[in-house]
């Protein structure tokens, strides 16, 4: 960034989590001189009670569909066109379903500022011919090599919006960008720590949703805390094994940050993946049916992450080393009954 200029921030996404983080970003850009106070936020346009969602946000300063009851700062402006949102921005905050990331990045890459960098708040996975791909890599590669950090942690959107104290982990390999991004996100009730082990930070955020499916199945079957604790412990060990087998390790201390064990515990006791998995057991409906019925337009990450991971593990011939991940995949896609899941780990 040239001397004397200010960082211009945009939010690529505006769902439940995107709107919650917009409350923090909107206030922090006014707190520090290095940021331009205007924040553009891309809104996937939809009608809510006969009105455009973007118009509601810009007049009432509230996302009445995805984060009802919490005001968004007036300097955060909703824009229904993603290209117009990113034009002129030097910091791109990605917070949207991971299934749409590549397509959106393809739309915006020719409109980026030459000194732009990104940060992903997205907990998801993808695959390529080379194997498992983290969302930050999809963003960076599709945008032509743009640096992409990650922000992951035990962060339930509604609790963050309500200003309940929590922590989050900022994974970045560039120290200068890490300092800027920490200023963008850190507030007393949302404590951000910086970690250079960015790959592991993101991997924890992506894989914990699979474990939450197992936790929700336990709840649906009526099992207690002992069983869920076992699922969490086994799941954490398998996440650490993925880091070693597929990503050349990762520091053990990273798993003790908010992005690791804290996020895993939170997700296994709350959140959409756990909730839908419990309903999967109790209703007998498919995950896709329940996603449509229960999430009001939000996306379920656990089953898709399980599928992406299993594909890579199977191709590498190491699926048997991951009994919990494999059993959850089979329950989601191959008809393994919920009660059989525990017999297979």
Buried (B, 14 or more C-beta within 10 A) or exposed (E): BEEEEBBBBBBBBBBBBBBBBBBBBBEBBBEEEEBBBBBBBBBBEEEBEEEBBBBBBBEEBBBBBBBEEBEBBEBBBBBBBBEBBBBBBBBBBBBBBBEBBBEBBEBBBEBBBEEBBBBBBBBBBBBEEEBBBBBBBBBBBBBEEBBBBBBBBBBBBBBBBEBEEBBBBBBBEBEEBBEBBBBBBBBEEBBBBBBBBBBBBBBBBBBBBBBBBBBBBBBBBEBEEEBBBBBBBBBBEBBBBBBEBBBEEBEEEBBEBBBBBBBBBBBBBBBBBBBBBBBBBEEEBEBEBBBEEBBEEBBBBBBBBBBBBBBBBEEEEBBEBBBBBBBBBBBBBEEBEBEEBBEEB
